[in-house]
Amino acid sequence: MRKFIQWMANFFPSITVFLDNQVKYLTRYYVFGKDRKLGNIFIHQFHSSDELGELHSHPWSWSVGLILVGGYVEERRMKDDSVKSFRRRPFTFNFITKNDFHRVDLIDDDCWTLFIAGPRTKSWGFWDRNTKVFRDWTTNPNSIA
């Protein structure tokens, strides 16, 4: 299945994002181009886990990921600012709203997801679990806008 998804993804335009330490983080394949006014469908290939400490939000009113290959442990911010972990395996869905903050920690070497996003409604950024402070994504030039 991994080889089929890799083959299929190569037909779509893509962007690869690197973490601050220049480690390859994520390749996003644009299934319907880059127009995000009404939403979009992406194929994501996670190459590495999110950096430690911070959880990120998303700019879309809603989004849902379907894990195709691989898996991850998701750390998610709860309403009381605690952080809980959830194991996400192939063929499971992960629903994320614009108010959620989460972090992805890969279980395998990489993880492929089909990611559907609704309309963009806000900016996004990072929430520090220790200081409880939000930092806009523009402070990290390697992030995907």
C-alpha positions as CSV (number, residue, x, y, z in Angstrom):
1,M,0.0,0.0,0.0
2,R,2.9,2.4,0.8
3,K,4.4,2.1,-2.6
4,F,1.0,2.6,-4.3
5,I,0.4,5.8,-2.3
6,Q,3.9,7.1,-3.1
7,W,3.4,6.4,-6.8
8,M,-0.1,8.1,-6.8
9,A,1.2,11.2,-4.8
10,N,3.8,11.9,-7.4
11,F,1.1,13.0,-9.8
12,F,0.2,16.0,-7.6
13,P,2.1,19.3,-7.0
14,S,3.8,19.3,-3.6
15,I,5.8,21.2,-1.0
16,T,8.2,19.8,1.6
17,V,8.6,21.4,4.9
18,F,11.6,21.2,7.2
19,L,11.9,21.6,10.9
20,D,14.1,24.4,12.4
21,N,17.0,21.9,12.5
22,Q,16.6,21.2,8.8
23,V,15.2,17.8,9.3
24,K,12.6,16.9,6.6
25,Y,9.2,17.1,8.4
26,L,6.3,16.8,6.0
27,T,5.5,16.6,2.3
28,R,2.1,18.0,1.3
29,Y,0.6,16.9,-2.0
30,Y,-2.1,19.1,-3.3
31,V,-4.9,16.8,-4.7
32,F,-6.9,19.8,-6.1
33,G,-4.3,22.4,-6.5
34,K,-3.4,25.1,-3.9
35,D,-6.6,27.1,-3.8
36,R,-7.9,26.9,-0.2
37,K,-10.8,29.3,-0.2
38,L,-13.4,26.5,0.1
39,G,-11.2,23.9,1.5
40,N,-8.9,21.3,0.1
41,I,-7.8,17.7,-0.1
42,F,-4.1,16.8,0.6
43,I,-2.0,13.7,0.9
44,H,0.5,14.2,3.7
45,Q,3.6,12.2,4.1
46,F,5.1,12.8,7.6
47,H,8.8,12.2,7.6
48,S,9.4,13.0,11.2
49,S,7.6,13.9,14.4
50,D,6.6,17.4,15.5
51,E,9.2,19.1,17.7
52,L,8.9,18.5,21.4
53,G,7.2,21.0,23.7
54,E,4.8,22.8,21.5
55,L,1.5,21.7,20.0
56,H,0.2,23.3,16.8
57,S,-3.3,24.4,15.6
58,H,-4.7,24.5,12.1
59,P,-6.1,27.5,10.2
60,W,-9.2,25.6,8.8
61,S,-12.6,25.7,10.5
62,W,-12.4,21.9,10.5
63,S,-10.2,19.1,9.1
64,V,-10.1,15.4,9.1
65,G,-7.2,13.1,8.5
66,L,-7.5,9.4,7.5
67,I,-4.3,7.5,8.3
68,L,-3.4,5.4,5.3
69,V,0.0,3.9,6.2
70,G,2.0,4.1,9.4
71,G,0.7,5.8,12.5
72,Y,1.4,8.2,15.3
73,V,0.7,9.1,18.8
74,E,-1.2,12.3,19.0
75,E,-0.8,14.6,22.0
76,R,-3.9,16.8,22.2
77,R,-4.6,19.9,24.4
78,M,-7.7,19.4,26.5
79,K,-10.1,22.2,27.6
80,D,-8.4,22.4,31.0
81,D,-4.9,22.8,29.3
82,S,-3.9,19.3,30.1
83,V,-2.4,17.2,27.3
84,K,-3.6,13.7,26.6
85,S,-2.2,11.1,24.2
86,F,-4.1,9.0,21.6
87,R,-2.7,6.3,19.4
88,R,-3.7,6.7,15.8
89,R,-3.3,3.7,13.5
90,P,-4.1,3.0,9.8
91,F,-7.7,3.4,8.7
92,T,-8.6,5.6,11.7
93,F,-9.9,9.2,11.4
94,N,-8.7,12.2,13.3
95,F,-11.1,15.2,13.4
96,I,-9.4,18.5,14.2
97,T,-11.2,21.9,14.6
98,K,-9.7,25.4,14.4
99,N,-9.6,25.5,18.2
100,D,-7.7,22.3,18.7
101,F,-3.9,22.1,19.4
102,H,-2.1,18.8,18.9
103,R,1.3,17.3,18.3
104,V,2.2,14.2,16.1
105,D,4.8,11.7,17.3
106,L,5.4,9.1,14.6
107,I,5.2,5.4,15.5
108,D,6.9,4.2,12.2
109,D,9.5,5.8,10.0
110,D,6.9,7.7,8.1
111,C,3.1,8.1,8.0
112,W,0.8,8.8,5.1
113,T,-2.6,10.5,5.5
114,L,-5.4,11.7,3.4
115,F,-6.2,15.1,4.8
116,I,-9.4,17.0,4.1
117,A,-9.6,20.6,5.2
118,G,-12.6,23.0,5.3
119,P,-12.4,26.7,4.6
120,R,-9.5,28.7,6.1
121,T,-10.9,30.8,8.9
122,K,-7.9,32.0,10.9
123,S,-4.2,32.0,11.3
124,W,-2.5,29.2,13.1
125,G,0.4,28.7,15.4
126,F,2.0,26.9,18.3
127,W,1.0,26.5,22.0
128,D,3.6,25.9,24.6
129,R,2.4,23.3,27.1
130,N,4.7,24.7,29.8
131,T,4.2,28.4,29.5
132,K,0.7,28.2,28.0
133,V,1.7,30.9,25.5
134,F,0.5,30.9,21.9
135,R,3.1,31.8,19.2
136,D,1.9,32.7,15.6
137,W,3.3,30.5,12.8
138,T,5.0,33.4,11.1
139,T,7.7,33.2,13.7
140,N,8.8,30.0,12.1
141,P,9.8,30.6,8.4
142,N,9.8,26.9,7.6
143,S,6.1,26.4,8.4
144,I,3.4,25.7,5.8
145,A,1.0,28.7,5.5
